[in-house]
Amino acid sequence: MKQVFKSSCPLNCWDSCGFEVTVEDGKVTKVEGDKEHPITQGKICGRGRMLEAKTNSSERLTTPLKKVNGRFIEISWEQALDEVAGKMREIKKIHGPTAILHSHDYANNGLLINLDKRFFHCFGGVTELVGSICWGSGIEAQTWDFGSSFSHAPDDIFHSKHVVIWGRNVARTNMHLFHYLQEAKKRGASITVIDPIFNATAKIADRYLSIKPGMDGLAAIGVMKYLIAENKQDQTFIDHHTIGYHDLLALLDSIKMDDILAQAEMTFDDIKYLASLYADGPTSTYIGLGMQRYANGGNTIRLIDALVAVSGNIGIPGGGANFGNLQVGRSFQMDGLTLPHKKAASRQFPMMNQAEAILSAKNPEIKMIFVTCGNPLAQVPNSTKVKQAFESVETLVVVDHFLTDTAELADYVLPTTTVFEEEDIYYSSMYHHFVNYGEKLVEPPGEAKSDLWIWTQLAERLGFGEAFHMSRTEFLEIGLFDLNKHGITLERLKKEKRLPLPVQHVPWETKEFLTPTGKFEFTSSLAEVKGYEGKPVYLPPKESSITNSALARKYPYQLLSIHPSRSNHSQHYILIKALQMVKIEISEDIASEKQIEDGDSVTIYNDRGRLSGIAKIMKQAHPRTINVDEGQWHKFGGSVNLLTSDGLSDNGLGSVLYDCLVNIKKSIG
């Protein structure tokens, strides 16, 4: 019997799409877009469609695995849970709970994904990861500036006279914004794309501006200098709703326009053109993730925020510095789900350099790593050090669908369910404000179990089972509790499948900000409390000719690692044969200089490592630029993170993945 169900995409993405899922004889046979979804309107990407193949894959893990003498054997759930719980109990007794590290990422969305925190909090508190490889610098930067990171509602773009897409390839990573862009252009808005790589989004732009990687903040300084010199700043907004403007002026005065143009590798006409857009608002700015993955990443976002503020495009329809949209996730009662007050001990490692922290940890040393919702061996910077760190601990436990690079290192691998095999609620903290419901549609294969079942069983063995003596429905109702007063109940959500959350469609419209001063802060008081420089400053990338000319001579090319078009990070490489090779994309000038042609075998390298693959020449990219899509498994040729640094961004909460210089040569043999 064939049935079609409304569901939702769980992937950690901007769009959180609505699905229509076809089930026949207890098996998912097709995943298509839900045409009735108010935002995603029936359009989904290949990554979402791949969830059918993922659910049905013969590569799925279906029984717990234990490594014995270097090889995996299948064991029962009872044995796996007894042994893992026993090791946790012993480690806690001898070394304390923080001798266990919970290594996680954000591979999948879902309200009840957060119950892993409930488990580890009730255990007594473990060593936790803070920050984000993906967007940590930008979120922290906007928290310093605005008090949080909020974005305008999707359809507010239709109030924009101009739209600036700054470092975000929405055609690849935010496809429904791409649809809104096309419609906004039809209605008369201009579209400008700023990016080192001419991408599919740039193809629909009225103007594409190429910029040297890592120099976006410097470009924003140039635009502000020109605006203020021409007296086109919004002085009323500045005088009444901001603090620290004099510090910004001091920064702008300290940097010459000629230096900006030379270092950002832009023209004065480019600067004048951008200034004309921001002075002729409302102008909306959509900020991407890549340019905050440098040592100057937080600074870069702060300077773009400052440009949006100086030009008066904050708190108005059609404006905004749109990066994250944290007001969506804050709609839910997370403390009720995660029980942070149960934590008796705590220690934090930055997500980006967790490997270094593991290797150097004392009092206590890390004895166990518990991995959920991630594949750190492929995704965390400096893969060689990550492997060394994860191999150094006594016990590694991984919860996953597949035998990933990380799972292959594990002592225990616990097979878990996919989106269609469990009930949950899905939302995006990056773009739109609709919450989606997804019911359980099929049974999982073999003995695969939900994360909630795993936490419940372990909690019973560790003496706090009562914290999990609730049904899935009861947990979902806890998460929705604060929304009940807005008419958003689980019963209604099950019936209607998706509902709008009560968020600000035009953030900061009242000009009341969540900063300590209640104003937009060019000089951040929160930064100063945290021990950082609060004044606006400019920092160049850490690996550049400006900061390290000797390194730049040795490794003259900038390595980027953008999101793959067909895989959500590392998740789908195992499912798509065509992806199981390393593609090294190079700008035309490198190809000419090194006499490299499409299809040549090449190797990129630096002091951290090397990676070999097949060359592909990018037809339009900023000079001296190389890209390797992130997410590739080591078993399929190696991750780009063999070359990336595990350093921390300027505000301590982001990665420096893009702050990476390399050289390239043709491979021999």
N, C-alpha and C positions, 0 to 999 in steps of 0.2 A: 504493500500500500504506500502511495506517495503522499507526503504532506509537506507544506511549506510553512516555516515558522519565521517570525520576526526575531532577530537577534542583534548582536553588536560585535564590532571588531575590538579585540582586547589589546592590540599591539600598541606599544608606547610610541605614539605618533601625534601629530598635530590634530588629526581630523576625527578620530573616534566615530567611525562610520556606522550607519545603520545597515543591517544585513537582512536578506531573505535567504533562508537556508532550507534546501530541499533534503528531506530524509525519506529514504525508501528501505523498507525491511530492516529497520534499526541501524541504517548506515547513512552518514552524510554523503550526498552525491553531487551537490552543487552549492556554491556560495555566490550570491549575486547581491547587488545593491538594493536597498529598500527605497523605492521611488517616493514613498510617503514621508521619508525623514525630512524634517524642515530644512536642514543644512546640507546634508550629503546627497539627498535627492536622487538616489539610485546609482550614483557613480562611486565605484570603489577601485582601488589599485590592485595590481598583480599580487602584492604582498598579502592583501586581504583574501583574495581568491585562493592563495596557496594554503589557507588554513584547512581547506578540504583535504588536500594532499598530505598536509602535516598530520591531521587527525587519523587518516587511513594508512599512513606510511608503514611499510614493513620494517623500517628501521626503528620504530618506536620501542622504547624499553617497556617491558610488560611484567617484569618480576624483579624484586630487589637483587642487587649484586654485591658480592663481597670479594675483595681481592685477597687471594691466598697464594703465597709464593710467586707474586708478580702476575698472576692471572685471575680473571674474574670467574667466580662460580655463582650459580643461582642459589639463593637461600629463601627461606620463608619470611614473610613479614614479621612473624613472631620473633624469629631469631634476629633479624635486622634491628627491630625496634628494641628488643631486650639488650642487645650488645651496644647499640648507640646510646641508649639511656644509661646503661651501666658505665660507659666511658665518661659521659657527661657528669654523672653523679660522683665518680671518683675524682675527676679533675676539679670539680667544685669543692670537694672536701679537702683536697690536698693543696690546691693552688688558688682557689677562689673562682667565682664565675667568669671574671674577665680574662681568664686564661683561654676562654673560648671566643673566637671571632666569628661574628655573623657577617659574611661577605655577601652582599646583595647588590643588585642593580635594579633597573626598571624595565625589564624585557617585556612585561605584560602589565596591563592595567587591570582594574578590578577592585571593587571596594574591599572584598574579603582577602585580597592579597596582603593587606595590612595586618592580618592576624598573626603573621610571623613575629611581629613586634610584641603582640600580646604574649605569645609563648615565651620569648626570650626575656621580657620584663618580669613575667611571673616566675621564671627560673631564678631570678635574682639580679638580672642585668648582666650583659656580656660586653665585650668590646664591640662597639658599633662603628659603622662607617658614616662619615659626614661629607657634605659636598656632593658634587656630581661631575662625572667625566663629560657629560653632555652639555649641561647649561648652567652649572654652578656659579661661574663668575658673573654671568649676566643677571641671574636672579639676585645675587648679593648686591650687585651694583645698583639695580633698580630699587632694592630695599633701602640702600643708603640715600638714594635720590628722592623717591616717592613715599617710602615706607613699606612698599610691596611692589610686586610686578603684576599689573593688571593690563588687560587688552580690551579694545573696543569690540562690540558685537560685530559679527561678520558683515551684516548688511549696513553697518554704519559707513562702510567704504563708499557707499553711494552718495554720501554727503561731501566726499573729498573732491577738491578741484584738481589736486595732484596726489599721486601715490608714488612713494619712493620705496623700492624693495632693496634693502641694504643687506647684502650678503646672505640672502635666503632664496634658494632655488625652489620656489613653491611648486613648480611643475613636478618635481621629484618628491618633495617632502611634505607638501601641504596643498594637495591637488584641488581641494574645494575653494581655497583662497584663489587659486589659479582661475577657477570658474568665475568667482566674483570679480577678479581683475578684468577678465574679458568683458563682463557685463558693464563694469565701471567705465571701461574704455569706450564702449558703445554709447554710454550716456555722456561722454565728453571729457572724462578725466584723463589727464596725461599720466603715462606710466614710465618711470625711470628705474633702471636696474643698475646697481653698483656691485661689481663682483670681479674677482680676478679671472674667472672663467666665463666665457660666453656660453650660457646654458639655455635650456628650453624656455625659461621664463623671459630671458632677454630677447628672444625671438619676437615676442609680442609687444616689446617696449617701444615707446617713442624715441627713447635714447638709452644707450648702454654706455656706462662709464667703466673702463678698466682701471683697477687700482692695484698697487703692489701689496701682496699679502702682508697683513699685520699693521698696515698704515691707515686703517680706517679712522681711528681717533684723530690722527694728524689731519686727515682730510676734513673732519668735522671742525677742528680748530680753524682751518683755513676759511671755511664757509662762515663761521661766526665772526672772524676778523673782518671779512668783507661786509657782512650784514651791518655790523656796528659802525664800520667806517662810513657806510652809506646812510647811517641813521635809520635803518630799517628794522631794528629790533623792536619787540613789543615792550616798551618801557613801563607801561601800566601794569602788565602782568609781573614784570621783574620787580617793580617797586612794592607791590602789594602782596605778592604771593611767593616770594623766594627769599632765600638768605644766602649770603656769601658771594654775591655778584661781583663785589670788588676783588675777591680772590680770583674769580674767573678772568676778569679784565687783566689782572697782573700776569696770569698765565698767557693770555693771548698776546699781550704786549712783549712777552719774553721770546716769542718765536717769530722769525721772519717769514714772510710769504714765500720768498725764494727758496728757503730751506724746506718748507712744506711741499712745494711743487717738486723739488728735486727728490726728496725722500719718498713721497707718496707716488711719484712717477705719474703725476697728473698735470694737466695744463691749467693756466689761469682761466681760460674759457670754461673749463669744467667747474671750477670753483664758482665763477659768476653764474653759471647756469643753475647750479644747485641752490645758490643763494636766492636766485629769482623764484625758484619753486617755494622755498620756505617763507619768503616774504609775501607771497601771493596765495595765502592759504584760503580755506583749510587744506592742510597737507598732512596726509597720514604716512607714517614711517613703519614699515614692517622689518624688524631686525632679525637676522639669522643667527644661528648658533656658532658657525665656524669661526667668526672673527673674535669671539671671546675665548677661544681655545689657544691663547698665547699667554706669555708671562705678563703682558699688558692688557689681558682680556677684560677685567673689570673696568679698568680705566677707559678702554675703548667704548664700552657701553655707556659709561657715565658721560663721556664727551658727546656721544650722539644724543643721549637724553638732554644734555645741556643745550645742544643746538635746537632741539624741538622746543625746549622751554624758552630760550632767548627769542625764538621766532613767534612765540605765542600760540603754538599748536598743541597745547596741553589743556585738557578739560573742555574741549569744544567738539561738537559733532564733526566728523570727517578728519579729525586730527589723531594725535596719540603717538607714543613711542611704544609700539606693540611688540613685545618679546614673549613673556609668559602670561598666563591668566590664572594666577593662583587663587583668585576669588572663587573659582569653580570648586576646587578641592576643599576649600574652607567651608563649604556649605554643609559638609558631613560632620558627624560627631565622632571624630577620630579618637579622642581620648577615651570615649566609652568603648571603642573597639580595642584599643591598644593597651590601656591601663598603665600609663607611664609611672603612676605613683607606686606601682609594685616593685619598681626597680630599686634594689638595695645598694647596688654597686654599679659603677659605670666608667667606661674608658672609651675614648673616641680616636679613630685613625682617619685621616683624609682618604677618601675613596681612591684618589689618583695615585698616591704613593703608599698604598696599603702594603705592598711587597716590602719596601724598605722598613716600614713600621713593624711588620711581622719579624723580619730578620733581626731587628735591633731591640725588640721588646724585652723589658726586664720587669720583674716584680709586679705581675708575673710574666713569664714568657708565654707565648701563644702555643698551646698544646693541641688544640683542635680548631679546625675551620669548618663552618657549616655554610654551604653555598646554596642560595636560593635565587631564582629569577635572574640568573646571569651566567656568563661564560667568561670569567675574568682572564683566563689564560689567553683568550683571543682579544678581549676588549680593553683590558687595563693596560696603560702605557708600559713600555719597557718589558716586553714579554719574557725575555731571558731571566730578568730578576724575578718576575712573577712566578715563573716555573720553579726557580730556586727556592723561593719563599714557601710555595705551596707544598713542595716536596720535603721541606724541613720540619713540618709538624708531625706529631705522632699519629693524628687521625684527621682525615679529610672526608667529609660527608657532602654529597651533592644531590640535590633534588632536581630532576630534569626529565624531559621527554626523550632525549637522545643521548648517546654516548659522545658528548662534546669533548673538545680538547681538555677542558677542566675535569669532566667526569672520568676521562681515561686515567687521570692521576689519582682518583679517589680510592679510598679504602672501602667506602660504602656508597652505592648509587641507589637512590630511591625513586622509582618511576611515578610520575604524577600525571594528572589529567589535563586535557586541553579545554579550550573555551566551551566547546559544544557538549562537554561531558560533565559540566557542573553549572550550577545556577550562580549568577552574580550580577552586579550593577557596574556599568562602565561609564567613564567620563574622561574628558581631556582637561588638563590644567595648562594647556598651551594655546587653545584657539576658541572653540565655541562652547556655549554654556548649556547644552542639552545633556541630560543624564539618560542613559539607555539601559534597558533591562534585557538580560539574556537568560533564558531558562535552560535547564538541562534537557538536551535533545536526544542523546544516545548514551549507551553504556561505554565505559572505557575498555580498551583491549586488555585481555589477560588480567593481571592483578594490579594494574595501575590504579592509584588512589589519589584523591584530592589532597591539596595541601592541608586543608582543614582536618581531614581524617588523620593525616600524619601527625599534626600538632596535637590533636586530641589524644591519640594513642601514646605519644611520648609524654604528654602531660600526666596521664594516668600513671605511668611508670615512675615519674619523677615526683609525684606527691602533690600536684596541684591540678588534678583532673577536674575539680569543681569549676575552675575558670573556663572550662570548655564544655560544661554540661548544658549546652544550648543547641538548638537546631540551627541550620543554615538560615532559615526564615527569621529566627529570633536575632541572630547576628545582623542580618540585613536591616531589621527594624531598629536596632540600636543605631546603626550608621545613619539612618534617615530620621532619627527622632527630632532633631532640631528643625527639620524641614516640614514636619507635620503641620505646624502652624501656618505654613504657606500652602497647605492643601496637597503637599507631595507626600503620599503614603505608599507603602509597598503594594497595597491592594490596587491603588490607582495606577501605579507604574506598571504592574503586571498586565493591567487591562489596556493601557494606552501605549505601552512599550517605550515611549520616550517623552520626557517633560522638560520644559525650560526651568533652570534654576534661578533663584532670585538674586541676580547680580546686577552691577551697574553696567549699563550698555555703553555709557560714555564715562569712563573712569575719571575721577577728579573734577567732575563738572561743577561741584560746589566750591572748588579750590581749597578743599580741606584735605590735607595729606596725612598719611599715617606716620610721618617722621616725628621725632621728639618735639620739634618746633611747630608742627602742624603746617609747615610750608615746604615747597620744593627746595631741596638743599643742594646748592652748588658746592657748599662746604658742609660735609656730612658730620653731624655730631655723633651718630651711631658709629661711624668709622673710627672716630677719635676714642670713643669708649672702648672699642675693641683693640685699640693699640695701633691703628693705622693712620696714615696721613689723611685728614679729612678734606683738605683743600684740593681743588681740581689740579691735577698735574698731568704731564704727558710723559709716558714711558715708551721707548721703542721696544720692539720684540727682543727677547734675550739672545736669540741666534740670528744675527743680522750683521751686515757690513758696518753698521753704525756702532754696535756694541762690541763686536768681536771680529775685526777685519781679518785676522789670521785664520779664524775658523771659516769665514766666508770665502776666503781664497781656496781653502782646502776642499770645502763643500759649498759650491757656488749656487746651488739650486734649492728653491723652497719646496718642501714636500707638504702637500695637503692630503687629507684623508676624508673625503666626503661620503655621505650616506649612499649605500648601494641602492639601485632603483628597484631591484627585485627581491631583496631580502631586508627584513627588519633587523638591522645590525647583523649578528651572526646566525640568526635563527634558521634561515632557509637555504643556506649553502648546501646542506646535506641533501636537500630535496631537488636541487636543480643542477644537473650534470654540467651544463654550460658555464655555471659559475665556478666550477671547481678547478680554476686555474687563476693565476695572478696576472692581472692586466695593469701595466704601468703606463699611464697616460702622460705625455710630455708635450710642452709647447713647441711650436714650429721652430723657434730659434735654437732650442736644444737639439732637435733632430738635425738641423743643418750643421750646427757646430760639431756634433758628435758623429755625423754621417749615419744616422739611425733611420731606418724605414719601418713602416707599419709591418708588424709581424716578426721583427727581429727579436731575438732573445737578448735581454738586457739585465743588468744587475744594478740596483741602487744601494748605496752604502754610506755609513758614517761611523763614528767611533762606538756607537751602541750596537750596531749590527748590520746585516745585509739582507736583501730580498731580491730574488730573481723572478722574472716573469716575461711576458710578451709585450712588446712596445705597441702603443697606439698613439698616433699623433693627433693632438687636439687642434682643430682648425682655427680656433680663435680663443686664445688664453693669454694672460699677462706673461711677458717674457720671463724666462728662467723659472717656470713653474712646472711641477710634477704632481700628479695625483694618483693615489692608489685607494680604491674604495675600502672603507673599514669593514670589519666583520669576517674577513676570510679566515678559515680554519687553518691551523698549522699543518694538519694532515693533507690539506689540499694545496700546499705550496708555501704557506706561511702568512702570518698577519703583518700588516703594516706597522703594528706596534713593536716589531723587532727593532725598529729604528727610532721610535718616539721616546721622548723624555717623560719621566714620572715626576717632574717638578710640579710645583704649585703655582697657581696664578697669583696676581698681585694682591687679591683679597683673601687668599687662602682656601677658597671653596670651589675652585675650578681647575681644569686640566690645562696643560700647555702642549697638547697634541700637535697643533699646527705650527708651533714654534720649533721648527725642525729643518735643519739644513742637511742636504745630501749631495753626493756626486753620483754619476751614472757612467756605466761603460757597457759595451757589448759583451755578452757572455761568450766564453770560449767553449767550444765543443757542443 
